[in-house]
């Protein structure tokens, strides 16, 4: 092995060691690599650096949206939950899910399963992925499957060269079809819900420790729900990236978000979990475990501004 490759592997190992590994959050005990405090916020800041802030939505429409609710899985805009494995690539999975949703809603070609591995190998897991995929597009995950091994490392990755093939790019994902990105309704759950109701799924962050508070065995009945009482136990910043795919109101437990996670379909409700909406605790206005902190979405075609 070349000296440069050894150095890269050592740097990646140090980076992984600095992140928090937890084996108690997934049902299958696969260790989850949560990012350092501030690291994920830096990822969102990078992706949002050139983003447009979403304008306020009229209160009359907000009220209508909150009363109705939406589940974009039922509208054919959400792929099944995927599995990031033991690597800290949650941001890549969250951004890809948001891009899949916008493509399914606006491209007129239906839902497609985009390749996260393409972004990891060809631009980097924590780099400006929007600029890359806006120009180059996405290959299908069947043609460029997720590897899930190694370390948190940006290209060039030893033994993992970029396998991008222009001829296999999903038609309509390349050449500037994704026009720009939006920062969506930061720290305002009502505005965020209304935006999702009208426009589709949104990538955001969360303090993943709350997922570990779900009722034991809830997977068996698809009843996993992070309640407001559980939300009150969140004391850390965001360390995990997720996708909000809808929201609604439970007759007993109250308003909730529908969260798409990237810990496989064995987690919670087939890979999704409901999280209390409208929680106002120590975090102020950004919801349960900071879930409304940093909404981000890539626009397909004309941005809804």
HELIX and SHEET records of a PDB file:
HELIX    1   1 UNK A    3  UNK A   18  1                                  16    
HELIX    2   2 UNK A   39  UNK A   48  1                                  10    
HELIX    3   3 UNK A   59  UNK A   68  1                                  10    
HELIX    4   4 UNK A   90  UNK A  106  1                                  17    
HELIX    5   5 UNK A  116  UNK A  122  1                                   7    
HELIX    6   6 UNK A  129  UNK A  136  1                                   8    
HELIX    7   7 UNK A  166  UNK A  168  5                                   3    
HELIX    8   8 UNK A  189  UNK A  199  1                                  11    
HELIX    9   9 UNK A  208  UNK A  213  5                                   6    
HELIX   10  10 UNK A  218  UNK A  221  5                                   4    
HELIX   11  11 UNK A  228  UNK A  231  1                                   4    
HELIX   12  12 UNK A  288  UNK A  290  5                                   3    
SHEET    1   A 2 UNK A  20  UNK A  22  0                                        
SHEET    2   A 2 UNK A  32  UNK A  34 -1                                        
SHEET    1   B 3 UNK A  52  UNK A  53  0                                        
SHEET    2   B 3 UNK A 178  UNK A 184  1                                        
SHEET    3   B 3 UNK A 295  UNK A 300 -1                                        
SHEET    1   C 3 UNK A  70  UNK A  71  0                                        
SHEET    2   C 3 UNK A 240  UNK A 250 -1                                        
SHEET    3   C 3 UNK A 202  UNK A 206 -1                                        
SHEET    1   D 5 UNK A  70  UNK A  71  0                                        
SHEET    2   D 5 UNK A 240  UNK A 250 -1                                        
SHEET    3   D 5 UNK A 254  UNK A 260 -1                                        
SHEET    4   D 5 UNK A 272  UNK A 276 -1                                        
SHEET    5   D 5 UNK A 225  UNK A 226  1                                        
END                                                                             
